[in-house]
Amino acid sequence: MNSLTVSLDSVLEITDEQFFQLCQKNSDLRFERNAQGDITIMAPEGGDTGMHSLSLGADLVIWNRRKKLGVAFGSSTGFKLPNGANRSPDAAWIVKERWEALTPEQREKFPPICPDFVIELMSPSDSLKTTQAKMQEYQDNGTRLGWLINRKDRQVEIYRIGKEVEILRSPISLSGEDVLPEFVLNLESIW
């Protein structure tokens, strides 16, 4: 199943609150919204992708529990980016001080913050071009480190602020670098 994007520009403007309510009333569906207000209904993950996505997120959570440097999020969390888009990466992490600077009301809905770190794990139905654009959007909005994992082509694209995208072919592991100190993601089971 592919995702479906509905263009609403010049027809209907949906407020942040209305978008949140749309997502709440249709909790069986996953929505994202781009900076232009177009809404994408995301296809659900298949079993294989869902299993690997959860495993990646679990590794991030385990590291975070040990280091206590921030807050980790799963694929169901929507973030309101500075450019106005609402995005839900497969896994995300935010530095503790930045998260704690948000009000309880901001944390309750779609937090108005761009994650410091994101992972996107491509599903067979995902478009590489669309997912690369999403990764660039994260970076443009402040994500310091992002990993686009493409299991089909056995490659990882690494996004860093102010640097060209680095492409690795069949890496065994990835380093969290200075964003996630001492975090190493083992990819052997992913391939």
C-alpha positions in Angstrom: 0.0 0.0 0.0 1.3 3.5 -0.9 0.7 6.6 1.1 -1.8 9.1 -0.2 -1.3 12.9 -0.2 -4.2 15.3 -0.3 -3.5 18.9 -1.5 -5.7 21.4 0.4 -4.0 24.7 -0.6 -6.4 27.4 -1.7 -9.3 25.1 -0.8 -9.1 24.7 3.0 -6.8 25.8 5.7 -6.6 23.5 8.7 -5.3 24.9 12.0 -2.9 23.1 14.2 -5.7 22.3 16.6 -7.9 21.0 13.8 -5.1 18.8 12.5 -4.5 17.4 15.9 -8.2 16.6 16.3 -8.2 15.0 12.8 -5.4 12.7 13.9 -7.1 11.9 17.2 -10.5 11.0 15.6 -8.8 8.8 13.1 -6.3 7.1 15.4 -6.1 4.0 13.2 -4.4 6.2 10.5 -1.1 7.9 10.5 -1.0 11.5 9.1 1.8 13.9 8.2 1.4 17.4 7.0 4.0 19.3 4.9 4.8 23.0 5.2 2.3 23.9 2.5 -0.5 22.2 4.4 -0.9 19.1 2.2 -1.9 16.1 4.3 -0.3 12.6 3.7 -2.1 9.5 4.9 0.8 7.2 5.6 0.6 3.5 4.7 1.0 1.2 7.7 4.3 -0.7 8.1 4.5 -4.3 6.9 5.6 -6.9 9.4 9.3 -6.9 8.4 9.7 -3.2 8.5 7.7 -2.9 11.7 9.9 -5.4 13.4 13.1 -3.7 12.4 11.7 -0.2 13.2 10.8 -1.3 16.7 14.2 -2.8 17.2 16.0 0.4 16.1 13.8 2.4 18.5 14.4 -0.1 21.3 18.2 0.3 20.9 17.8 4.1 21.1 15.6 3.9 24.3 18.1 1.5 26.0 20.9 3.9 25.3 18.9 6.8 26.5 17.9 5.1 29.7 21.5 4.5 30.4 22.8 8.0 29.5 19.8 10.1 30.6 20.7 12.9 28.2 17.3 13.4 26.5 14.0 11.9 25.5 13.4 9.2 22.9 10.2 8.9 20.7 8.7 6.2 18.5 7.1 6.4 15.1 3.6 7.5 16.4 4.9 10.8 17.7 4.2 13.9 15.6 6.4 16.9 15.8 5.5 20.5 14.6 8.6 21.6 12.8 9.6 25.3 12.6 8.6 25.5 8.9 5.0 24.4 9.9 5.2 20.8 8.8 4.0 18.0 11.0 6.3 15.0 10.8 6.6 11.6 12.5 10.0 10.0 12.1 10.4 6.3 12.8 12.5 7.1 15.8 13.6 10.5 17.3 15.5 11.9 20.2 15.6 15.4 21.8 18.1 16.8 24.2 16.7 16.9 27.7 17.0 20.6 28.2 15.2 21.4 24.9 12.4 19.1 25.8 12.0 20.4 29.3 11.9 24.0 27.9 8.5 23.1 26.4 5.3 23.7 28.4 3.2 20.8 29.5 0.6 21.9 27.0 3.2 21.9 24.1 4.3 18.4 25.1 0.8 17.0 25.2 -0.1 17.5 21.5 2.4 17.7 18.6 5.4 19.2 20.3 6.6 22.4 18.4 10.2 21.3 18.2 12.5 19.6 15.7 14.2 16.5 17.0 18.0 16.6 17.4 18.2 13.1 16.0 15.9 11.1 13.6 15.8 7.7 12.0 13.7 6.9 8.9 13.6 3.3 8.0 12.3 2.9 4.4 9.4 0.6 3.8 8.9 -1.1 0.5 6.1 1.3 -0.3 8.2 4.4 0.5 9.6 6.6 -2.3 13.4 7.2 -1.9 13.0 10.7 -3.3 10.2 11.6 -1.0 12.0 10.2 2.1 15.2 12.0 1.1 13.2 15.3 0.9 11.8 14.6 4.4 15.3 14.0 5.7 16.5 17.3 4.2 13.5 19.0 5.8 14.5 17.6 9.2 18.0 18.9 8.7 16.8 22.3 7.4 14.7 22.6 10.6 17.5 21.8 13.0 18.0 18.0 13.2 21.7 17.6 14.0 22.0 14.0 12.9 19.7 11.9 10.8 19.9 8.3 9.4 17.9 7.2 6.4 18.1 3.4 6.3 17.3 1.8 3.0 17.2 -2.0 3.6 16.4 -2.8 -0.1 19.6 -1.2 -1.4 21.6 -2.0 1.8 22.6 1.6 2.3 22.4 4.4 4.9 22.3 8.1 4.2 23.7 10.2 7.0 22.5 13.8 7.3 24.5 16.3 9.4 24.0 20.1 9.6 26.3 22.0 7.3 27.6 18.9 5.6 27.0 16.9 2.5 24.9 13.7 2.8 27.2 10.8 3.4 26.2 7.4 1.8 27.4 4.2 3.4 27.0 0.8 1.7 26.1 -2.1 3.9 27.6 -0.7 7.1 27.8 -3.0 10.1 27.1 -0.2 12.6 26.4 3.5 12.9 27.8 5.9 15.5 25.7 8.5 17.3 28.8 10.8 17.0 28.7 13.8 19.3 24.9 14.0 19.1 24.3 10.7 20.8 27.6 10.0 22.7 28.6 6.3 22.8 25.5 5.2 21.0 26.3 2.5 18.4 23.5 1.0 16.3 24.3 -2.5 15.1 22.9 -3.0 11.6 23.8 -6.6 11.1 20.3 -7.8 11.8 18.8 -5.1 9.6 20.4 -6.4 6.4 
